[in-house]
Amino acid sequence: VQLQASGGGLAQPGGSLRLSCAASGRIYSIESMGWYRQAPGKQRELVAHITSGGTTNYEDSVKGRFTISRDNAKNTVYLQMNSLKPDDTAVYYCSVGNRRLASLDYYWGRGTLVTVSS
């Protein structure tokens, strides 16, 4: 499974960006889809997660500002980021869980840089 992320870039504080991540390859059944981020000098952290049934959860600092969604027909997950803050600056990674029978394998995208600065 390959993941192709896009949509990162430079935004001003208070601005918006939309990240996309499309999965391709040997896909059986994508269960979970999520976005993680890693800021310089910090550990990677979960930003948002969505199950195959559409249940979402968010890291506390992004609640009310970020929205995760998925298009199952396109095997794509999105992250709409509004009211961006400088603390949101990080490399954002998408991840998916691909299930085949009893096996659940996770895959990671290469990351897309989001910079929030005036």
TAGIFEN-V671715 format. One record per backbone hydrogen bond with DSSP energy under -0.5 kcal/mol. CO is the residue of the C=O (numbers start at 1). NH is the residue of the N-H. If there is no record, write none. Layout:
# TAGIFEN-V671715
((CO	NH) (CO	NH))
This chain:
# TAGIFEN-V671715
((2	24) (3	5) (3	110) (4	22) (6	20) (9	115) (11	117) (12	15) (14	83) (15	84) (17	81) (19	79) (20	6) (21	77) (22	4) (24	2) (25	27) (29	31) (29	99) (32	97) (33	50) (34	95) (35	47) (35	48) (36	93) (37	45) (38	91) (39	42) (45	37) (47	59) (48	35) (49	57) (50	33) (51	54) (55	51) (57	49) (59	62) (59	63) (60	63) (62	65) (62	66) (65	82) (67	80) (69	78) (70	72) (71	74) (71	75) (71	76) (75	23) (76	71) (77	21) (78	69) (79	19) (79	81) (80	67) (80	82) (81	17) (84	14) (85	88) (86	89) (90	92) (90	114) (91	38) (92	112) (93	36) (94	109) (95	34) (96	98) (96	107) (97	31) (97	99) (98	105) (99	29) (100	103) (103	100) (103	105) (105	98) (107	96) (112	92) (113	9) (114	90) (115	11) (115	117))
